[in-house]
Amino acid sequence: MRRAPAILVVAAALLLAGCGYRPLYGSSSETAGVAATLSSVSIPEAEDRVGQLIRNDLLSSMRAGEGEQKYTLLLKPVVKRSGVIDKPQPNVTRDAITLAVSYELVERSSGTVVHTGKTFSNASFDIIRQPFADLQAETNATERAVHEVSSDIRTRLAAYFAKQQP
């Protein structure tokens, strides 16, 4: 009776081995993998602080610009701050940072745009009418939105590169 579960596990492993499943960030003897292709992306310097934060997060997570630079990633962030609570409490209100980013992946050799996309994130924070605490809360919300957006861009680029590989 104990052999039945072991046989099922072996059978499932054999079935999965032939299904063509490949890990997104995996490599093989045939291709260097998505991680190597992500490192061939260069990201130009940003003009504003939010753009710098997105660029830095992408550079550290993709190791972008380390290999031969085949692609350039152009980012266009737009930041908006809006109120969340219409009827504020006596001493506390709630605002939100909305970060929308459109991006283009340009192949450097031909100058053609090979992939485009848009992503966004909302991060809310409390305003308690203490200048330093309010500034820190807004900064933290902005950094949370930046991290979420850059993670989404990295995943979308990885999926694009995975589809391009044989």
KEMIDO-181646 format. One record per residue (C-alpha): x, y negated, z. Coordinates in steps of 0.5 Angstrom, whole numbers, plus 500, padded with zeros to 3 digits. Example, Ala and Ser with C-alpha at 12.3 -4.5 7.8 and 13.67 -1.06 7.14 Angstrom:
! residues 2
525509516 527502514 
//
This chain:
! residues 166
500500500 506495501 508496494 502493491 504486493 511487491 509489484 504483483 510478485 514481480 509481475 507474476 514472475 515476469 509472466 511466468 518467465 515467458 510461459 515456456 515452463 521447464 522443470 522436468 529434470 532440469 537442464 539448460 545450456 542447450 540440452 543436458 536434460 532428462 536426467 542425463 537421458 535417463 542415465 543412458 538407459 540400460 536395463 538387462 538382468 532380470 530372471 526372477 526376484 521381483 524383476 531384480 528388485 524393480 531393476 535395482 530400484 530403477 538403476 539407483 533412481 535413474 543412474 541408468 547405464 552410467 552414460 553412453 547407452 542409447 536405450 534398453 528398457 525391457 521389463 515384464 513383471 507379473 506378480 499375483 497374490 490374492 485374498 482381500 478379506 473373504 471372511 477372515 477373523 479368527 486369527 488374522 486374514 488379509 492378502 494383497 500382492 498385485 504387481 503388474 509390469 509392462 515395459 518397452 524402451 528400445 533404441 539400441 542403434 535401430 532396435 526399434 521400440 520407441 515407447 511402451 507402457 503398463 503400470 501396476 501396484 497393489 500392496 496388502 498385508 496381514 497374515 497372522 499365522 506366524 511363519 516368520 512374521 507372515 514372510 516378512 509382511 509379504 516381503 514388505 508388501 512386495 517391496 512397497 509394490 516394486 518401489 511404486 511401480 519403478 517410480 511410475 516407470 521412471 516418471 513416465 520415461 522422464 515425461 517421454 524424454 522431456 517431450 523429445 527434447 527441443 
//
